[in-house]
Amino acid sequence: MKKNTLQKSVAVALTGAMVMGTLTGCGSSNTTTTTDSTSTETTTASTEAAATTTETTEAAATETVAGIEGWEPFAEKVTLQIPVYDRGDSGNGCSDVENNYWTKWVQENFGDKYNIDVQYVGITRSAVMNDYAMLAAAQDLPTICMEYDYDKLAAWEADGYLQPYDVEQFKQIAPTYWANMEENGLTGYTKLEDEDYLLLGKRPYGNTNYTFVTFYREDWLKEAGYDEYPSTTTELLELYAKLVENGHEYPLGGSKVSGAGADQNYGFRDRPQDEVTWATTGDYQIPALSTEAQKRFLKLENELYNKGYKNPEYYLRDASEVEADFINGKTFTWSGYVSSTMNVLNSFYEANPDGDLGVVVCADKLITDETWGSTNSFRPNNVFGAMVGFANDATEDEVKAAMMYMEWMAQDENLFTMTWGEEGVNYTVGEDGNPVAVGDQSGLEQQQGHNNNVDYWMIVTASKSLGSIEKDIAAIAPQGIPEDFYQDLLDNYYGQLALYENGDANVDCLFATSLDSVTEYGTTLKEDVYPEYRDQLTMCAPEEFDALYEELSQKYLDAGYQAIIDERQAAFDDGLTTRLQ
């Protein structure tokens, strides 16, 4: 097992204390020591020399200015390549993520000033690891390698994609960014292999996942005789039956399994969780086929399919067809990240002017279902947002340019413009002095990308913040639509926060080691093996499900999942993981 050392972050979880970076002071002693026999002339000369040395040192220190004020343009143009997610959803932002109004804005306001050619590199959101592997094979990695998941960065370092950096140099070039890391307790997460490889953006409200919500047809709910959204899976199944009775064919729609985080089973686990099961099979990256929680999840999928609640050809459909179903009034729910500008909702109300929507709100106490598990539990985010490394073949100047970009984006005025856009175009100012986003930006030259340009400013923070959850939810609540979801979104946040504080929602286990088995088997399991087995289990006859689950679970274990479980177990036993809180 290759030992990467994220020991500091492990220590954070084990002790429950924030690990703050240690700032090493630099100084020099210019005191001249003489013996009794040293002549006055020698002492005087030494003192004068020391004074000269002190003046020179002080002058040099005066000339060195930290941050943007100390920057000079590069003598020769430097190319800086920055990854940006290509989510394939041109209906929710810029259609060309590499070349649009905002990429040009960055070039004009940052790149041109410092003689840097800023190039954005589209990374397919659902195939991040494949895209990076292809870029690495072609020796064309972007200068900045960036992702939200620690295990991906650990794998990149283990595969030689990344180079270490000089922390003191980074502090000199990007003091604002480093100060943000210190303030948010992130300076203890920088090391791999006992060297500094990682820099981390912050994640406001990381103990929840409040920006990802499910919208539902409240008018259909009332039509079925319900006053409120069901709280258990058993009650939901009863509702779905009534929706079909009321003429809503395939009310849940459905699409094929793809991408990271597919088929999460957090709401199907027994609580409290078994710590070893949580550590060895509990992450969201690789579906946990062979576990009891995944069995419950897939048994539900089997029931939804066999009772006609899902489209029988779901396995041929992609996410855009799911959106189209919801917009066209064919499905009961749609889930996604909420933001002030949501073309899915704009299009829905245009197509369904009398449509009435609601938001599923997380209850503030754990709700269990005897058959299906802990219905309302969820996966909280981590304390950090995007994790940043520098490509192994990036030159000294290219790494410096990347550090400059991180500092520039961390400046309040630049971050504000990238998140909110231009006043009078992308946002207005409310009576309280806070920005109010324009709900429909379609057709604008300044149209922002996904979730108000988040894929461009995620390097600094995972979500924009005005300093309080009330202000922040008001800022991301969809604008320009007939309904106001502010209170539902706020209630959902507080419900999730209560579950987290009660220990009923836990972050995934972090490993202070690179897991070779995950590198070897992980991608194949989640992208090839699992989707095939999942579809078999979804479409089989209900009476065949239990036996088939046992059979396919064993095949899945043999295909590499058992090796992953064993290596995770070894890391857990060796004290190289966080612990269940």
N, C-alpha and C positions, 0 to 999 in steps of 0.2 A: 504494500500500500504506500503510495507516494504521500509524504507528509507535507501538506501546505500548512502554513501557520496563521490561522485566524484566531490564535489563542486569546487575543484581547477581546474579540467579540464574544467568544465563548464565555470568557470571564464575566462579561457584561450580564449575560443571561443567568449564569450560575450564581452571581452575587446580587443581582438585581440593581446594581449600581451603574451609573453612567461612567464610562471611561473617557477621560478628557486627555487631549494631547499634552505632552510635556514640552514646554518651550525651553530650549537650552540657551542660556545667556552666553554671549561672547564678550570677552574682555581681555585686556593685556595689562600686565604689570610692568611699569617702567621705573620701578624703584631700583636705584643703583646701590649695590652692597659693596663695601670696601673693608679691607683689613686695616689694622692700626698703622701698618707700614705703607699704605697707599698714599701717594703724594697728593697735595692739594690740586696740582695741575691736572693730574689724571682724573681726580674726582670731578673737577669742574668740567673737563672735556666730556666725561661720561654723562654728566648731568645735561650738558648742552646737546649731546647726541640724543639722549633720551627725550629731551624736550622736542627736538626736531622730529624724532620718530613719532611722538605723540601728536604733534601738529599735522604730520603727514597722514597718520591714521584717522584723526578727526576730520581732516579735509576729505579723505576718501569716503568716510562714512557719510559726510554731508552730501557728497555728490551722488550717493546711492539712494535713490528714492523708491520706496515700495509702491507697487500698484501702478495704475494707469499714468500717473504723473511722471513716472520714471521711464515710460516706454518711448522708443524711437522707431521710426519705420525701418524695415529691413532694407539693407543696401540692395539686395537682389530679391526679386519677387519670390515669395514662398507659397507653395500650394498647401492648403489646409482642407482635408476631406472629412466631412462630418456625416455620420449616418442619420437618416430620418426614416421613420416607418412609412412604408407604402401599404396602406390598409385596404386599398382597392375599393374605397367607398367615395368616389368622386362626387356623389350626391351629398356628402357631408363635409365639404371643404374643397381645397384646391385639387384639381385633377392631376396636375403635374407637381409632385412633391419636391422635385429637384430644381425646378425653375418656375418661379412665380413671383408675385409682387413682393412677398416677404423675404424670399431668398435674395432678391435684388436689393431690398432695403438693408439687409445685413451687409452685403457687399459694399454698398455705397457708404454706409455709416461706420463700418468697422474695417472691412477688407481694404478699401481704397486708401484709408487714412494711414494704414501701416504696411502697405505694399504686400498684401496677402490676397491670393486668389482663393476665395471661399467656394468650395464645391460640396454640394450635398449629394449623398449617395443613398438611393432608395433601398431599403431593406424590407423584404416581404414580412409583414407582421406575423403571419401564420407559419413562416418557415425561416425564422431567424437563424437557427444553427446551420441550416443548409446553405443559406446565403453567405454567411461568414466563412463556412468551409470552402465554398467555391472561390470566394475572394482570396482566401489564404492560399489555396492551391495555385491561383494565378499570380501570386505575390502582389496582390493589389488591395490589401486591407486598407480601409480608411484610416486616417491619422488617429482618429478617436474611435475606440471600440466601446460600445455602450449598450447596456441592457439593464433590466430591472431585477434579474435573478442572480444571486451570488454564485450558484452552482455553474452557471454559464460562464461567468468570468473566471472561476476556478478552472474550468475545463479549458478555456482559451489559454490561460497561463500554462497549464500542464502540457498543452499542445504546442507551446512556443509562440503563440500569437502576440504576446505582450512583452513590453520591456519595463523594467523598474524605472522610477523617476526619483529625483532629488527633492525631498520634502522642503528643505530650506529654500531651494530655488523656487518651488511653487509658492511658498509663503511670500517670497519677495515679489513675484510676478502677479500673484492672485490673492492678496491678503483678504479681500472681501469674501471670496469663496471659502477660504480656509476658516475665516471667522464664523461663517455660517455652519461649517462642519463642527467647529468647537461648540457653538451655541446649541446644536442639536445632538451632541453626544456621538458624533460619527467618526472622530479621529482615531478611534480604536479599531476600525474596520479596514485599515489600509493595507495590511501586510498579507503577502503570500510568500511562502518559502523564505520567511524571515527578511523579506525585502518589501519595500513600499511599491505596490503596483496599482492600488485602487484609490480613486477619489469618488466621493458620494454626494449626490444631491439630497436635499431634504424631502420629507414627506409629511406635510401637515396632517394631523388627525390619523396617524398611521395605525392606531388601534381599532380602526373601523374600516369599512369599505363602502362608505356611504354614497359615493358618486356613481356606483353601479346599481341600477334599480330596475324593477319590473313594472311596466305599465300594463293595465288591464282594462277591458271594456266594462266600465261600471254600469252602463245601460244594459248590457247582457246579464250582468249579475242580478240586477233588480228584476229583469224580465224573468229570471229563473226563480224568483221568490226569495232572494237573499238581501239582507240589509247591510252586510259587511263581508269582506273577503274571508273565506274559510281559513282557520288557523292550523289545521292538520292535513296531512296528505289524504287520510281516509275521507275527510269532509270534501277535499278538492275533487276526489274521484266521483263523489256523489254529484257535485256541481257539474262536472264534465258530462255526466250522463244526461243531465237536464238540458245542457246546452245542445247536445245532439238531438234530443227530443224536440227542442224548439227550432230545429232546422238548420243549425250551424254545422255544416259538414267539416270534418277534420279541424275542430276548433283550436288545436294546438299546432297545426302546421308541421314544422320540423325540417331539419336539414341534416346532411351527412356530418359525421364527426371529423373535425380537422382542427389543427392548431394546438398550441400549448394551453393547458388548463382545461381540456375537454373532460366532460363527465366527472365533475368534482362531487365527492361524496360526503362533504362536511355535514350536511343536513340529514344524513342517514347513519351517523355514528352513535354508538352508545356513549353516554356521559355518566360519570367522568371517563375520560379516555384512558386506555392502557398505554403507559408511557413507551414501552418498547414498540407496540404497534404504531403509535404516533411517529416514532423516530424512523422506523424501517419502511413504512408504507404510507405515511401521512402526507407527503408533499403533493402539490397539485400538478406537477409537471408530467409525471408518468402515471397513467391510470392504474389504480390498485386492484386489478383483477386478481382474484383469489381471496380477497378479504370479505368479511361479512357485510361491511358497509357498502362495498361495491356491488355485492349480490343484491342487496335491497334496492339500490339505485337501478340496476339493470332489470330486476324483476318488475319494478314500476314501469320502466320503459316497455317491457314486454306486454304489460297490461294495457298501457296507453295505445300501443300498436294494435293489439288484438281486438280491442273494443272500438276501434275506429276513431279514436281521438286525435291520432297523428296521421299525416298523409302517408299512405302505403308506399309511396315512392320517395320518402324522405331521404333515403340514401343516395339519391341522384341529384339532390337539390343543394344549393349553397346559400350563404347568409343573405345575399341580395334578394333571393326569392322569399326568404322569411320576412324581410322588410316589406317587400311588395305585397305579401299576403296581409300583413297588418295594415298597411296604408290603404289597401283596397277593401278593408272591412271583412276579411275572411277569417281572421284568427282572433283569439281571445286575449293573448298577451304578446308583449314584445319586451325584451330585456336589452339594456345597453347603458353606456356611460351618459350621464346627464350633463348638459351644458346649456348655456344661455341661448345658443344657436343650434337647433336640432331640426334638420331638414326632414327627418322621419316624421316628427310631429307636425311640422308645417304642412307636409304633404297629406298626412292623415286628416287633418281638419279641413283641408281643401277638398278632399274626396268625400269626407263624412262631416258636413257642416253641423249636423245635429248629434254627432258622436260625443259620448261622455266617457272620459277616462279617469282612472284612479291610479294610485301608486301603492304597491304592496309595502306595508310598513312593518318593520321588524318589531315584534313584541319585546318588552323589556325583561321578560322572564322566559326561561327555557320552556318550550312546549314540546312534549314528547308524544309520540304516536306508538302504541304498543306494537303495531305491525311494521312501521317504516322507520322508526328512530327519532332522532332529535330534529324535528322539522325545521325550526327557525335558526339553527346554528349556522355559522358562516365562517369564511376565511378572512381574518383581519389582514391588513397589510403589514409590512415591516416598518421599522422606524426610518429606514432609508428609502430614497427613491431610486433614480437611475444610478448605476455604478459605472464608473468611467475608467478605462485603461488606455494606454497609448500603444499603437501598433509596433511590432518588433522591428520593422524596417523604417520607421519614421526617423528622419534626421533630427539633429539637435535643434535646428531652426524650426522644423515642423512641429516638434514637441512644444517648443516655446510659443509658437503661434497658437497651438491648441490651448495652452495655459492662458494666453492672452484672451482668447475667445471666451473661455469659461469665466474669467474675471469681468470681461466686458458685458456678457449676458447677465451677470449677477448684479450689475448696477441697477438701482431702482428705476431710473428713467428708461433704460433699455428693456428691462424685464417687463415694465408696465406697458410699453408700446407693443412688444411682441405678444403679450397676453390679451390686451384689450383692443389693440389696433389704433385707429385714428379717430379722434373726437369728431362727432358730427357725421361720421361714416360708419364705423364699427360700434361706437357707443355714444351715449349722451351722458350728461351729468344730472343725477337726481337732486331733489330738494335737500337731501342730507349730505350732498357733496360727493357721494360715492358714484362710481361709473355704473351705467346701466347698459348692458349689451344690446345691440340691435338684433332682434330675433331672426330675421330672414336676411342673409347677406348674399343670397344667390344673385349672380349677375354682376356683382361689384368687382372692380379691378382689385380692390383690397380685400376680397373675400378671404377669410382666415381658413386655415387647415383644420383638420380633425380636432374637435374639442378646444376651440379657440387657440389653435397653433401649438397645442401641448407638445407635439413631437419635436418642435424646435426649441422650446424652453425647458423641456424635461431635464436637461443637463443640470439645471439649477434647482428646480423644485417639481414635485410630481403633480401639484395642483396650485392654482393661484390662491392667494389669501389676502384678505383685508384686515386681518387681526382678530376676528372673532367668528365663531361658527355661524352665528346669526347673519352677519354681514356676508360671509362666504357663501352660504346657501342662497341668500337673496341674489348674489352675483351669478351663481350658476343655474338658478331656476330658469327654465325655458321662457323666453320672452316672445311677445308678439303673437300669442295663441289665445284662444278663448278661455282657457282654464288656468288657474293659479295653483301650482303644486308646492309652493313654499312650505306650508305647514306640514304637509305629508313628508317632504324631504327632511325637514328638521326633526320630526317625530321619528323617522327612520334612523337618523343619526343617533339620537339619544337612546333608542331601543338597542341598537348595536353596541353602543358604548356601555350600557348596563350589562349586556351579556358578557362583554369582554371583562369588565370589572368583576363580574361574578365568577369568572373562570370557565365560562361556557362557550367561549370562542377563543381559539388558540392559534398563534402564528405557527407556521411550519418549522420543523427542526432545521437548524443551520449546522453545517459540517465544517470543521476546521481541517479538512483534508480533501484533496481531489479524489473523487471516486472513479477509479478506472472502469468499473463495471457500468456506471452510468454513461461514460463516454462511449464505451463499446456497444452497449445494447439499448440505451435509452431512446435514441431517435427511431430505431427500427421498431421497438415495442410500441411507442405511442403513435407513430405515423403509418405503420403497416400492419403489425400483428393485432394490436388492440382493435382498430376499426373493423377488421374482418371478423374477429370473434364477437365483438359487440353487436354487429348486425345479425349474426347467427342467433345470438341470445335474444335479441329484440324480436326477431321474426319467427322464432320457433313456436310450436304449440305450447300453451301454458303448462300442460302436464309433462312436457319434456324438459322444462327449464332447469329444474334442480340437477338432474343427471348431466345435462349438457354443461351447466356451469362448472360442475366438478371436473368434467373431462377437459374443458377448455382452460380452466384455471391451471391444471397440471401442465398443459402444453405451454401456457404463458410463462409459468415458472421455469420450465425447461428451456424456453427460448431466451432466457437471460434475467428474468425478474427475480428468480431465486438468488442468483449471483449478486444482484443489487441489494436484496434484503440482507444477505450475509455480510456484505461489505459495510453496509450501514450499521448492522449490529456490531461489527468489530469496532467501528469508529465510536459508537455509543459506549461500548464496554471500555474503550481506552480513554474515555473522558474527552473525546474530540468533538463533542456536539453540545448544542444548547440542551436544556432540560425543559420538560413540560412544566409550565407555571400554573 
